[in-house]
Amino acid sequence: MKPTLSIAVGLIWYQGELAVGKRQPGQVYAGMDEFPGGKCEPNEDPRAAVVREILEETGLHVDVMGLRLKVDWETESRRMELWFFDVVPTGMTSSMVRLDEPFEWWSVERTLEGNFPPANRSVLESIRQRPMPIVEPGS
């Protein structure tokens, strides 16, 4: 049986744009576009993981607005659960929220035309259908 890996991914929304970066050399799908995120630690809730990963990768503190989509994906060597959360920067007052490299702000249109890994197809279609954050009650 293949091991299952849980990955938390953040769709960071700010002034109608999304944070997008490039996958680094040495990574699977190197050079392709990506949203910030990463592996959940053992017993870590995906919501907590997405907040941690976004801080590590972009330098931003965020609030999770809601779960947009969970995608089950399988490769030759493993199974993955990808948890895509809509998030927003926390307590930002400046007119432009700065991101750590390699991330930058992209319009929704540019994001939808990006070169993302195949496991991102479903979330890109979801963004196409609803180009704004999904907010869960109580968020």
N, C-alpha and C positions, 0 to 999 in steps of 0.2 A: 504494500500500500504506500502511495506517495504521501510525503509529509504535507501538511497544510500550513501555509504561511498567511498570517493576517497583516494587511497593509492598510494604514490609515492615510488618506489623501485629503488635502485641504483645497477647496476652491475659495480662495481669498478674494472677496468682493470689496472694491473701494471705488466710489464715484463711477459706478457702471463698468469698471474694468476688472480684469482678473490677473493674478500673479502667475506668470509662466516663466520657466527657466529651461535650460538645456541640460540633458543628461551628460554626465562627465565621462571622459575617456576611461576605459576599463570597466564601465558599467554595461549591463545588458542594454541594448538599444542606445548605445552611446551616440551623442549628437542629436538625438530626437528631442522634441519638446516635452516638457513635463510640468505637472503641478507639484507643489511641495508636499512632502509626506515621506513615510517610511514604515519600516517594520514595527509592529507592536511588540513590546517586551513581553516575556512570559507573564500571563495573568493580567496584563494591562488592558483596560477598556479602550476600544478604538477611539472614543471621544477624547480621552486623556492623551492617547498617543498622538492624535493629530495636533493637539495644542503644543505638546512637547516638540514634535518634529518641526512644526512651523517656526517655533522660536529658534530651534537649532539651525534651521536652514535659511531663514529669512531675517531673523532678528526681531520679528513682530510678535507682540502679545495679541491673541485673538479670542473672540467669543464664538462658540459654536452655535449657529442659528438652527441647524437641522441636518439630518441625514438626507442627502439627495438620492443616493443610490448605493446598493451593495451589489457588486459584481463577483460572481464565482468564475475563475479563470483557471485553465489547466494547461501546463506545458508538458514536455516529455519527462521532466524530472520532478515536478512538484505541482501541487494545487495551491491556489491563492484565493483569499477572500479580500477584495478591495473595497474598502469603506470610503465613499466619497462624501465629505461633509461640506456644506456651505458655511463659511466663517467670515467674520468681519474684524478689522483691527479694533482693539480695545482702547478707548479713551484717547483717540487721536484728535488733536486740535489743529495741527498744521494743515495747510492747504494741499500738501503732497506728502503722502506717507512713503518714506524711503525703504527700499528693499535691499538686503544684502545680495551680492552677485552670487549666482548667475541669474537671479530672478529680476523681472521687470514687469511693469504694468502693460497689459495688452487689452485692446478693445475686444468685445465679444466677437465681432466679425473676424478680427485677426486670429483670435483663439480658435474659432471654428475652422479656419483654413490651415491651422498648424499641422505639424508633422509629429503626431503623438503615437505612442505604442498602440498596438491593436487592442489591448485590454481597456483602452480609454474610449473606444467607439461609442459605447452605450451612454457614457456620461456626456460626451460631446453632443449626442443627439438630444439628451435631456436638456442641456444648456440651449440648444437650438430651439427647442419647444418652449422653454421657460427661461429666458435670459435675465434672471434675477435670483437672489437668494431664496431658498425655501426656508421658511421660518416655522418651526414646530411650536405648538402651544406651550407656554411656560419658558420659552427661550429668552 
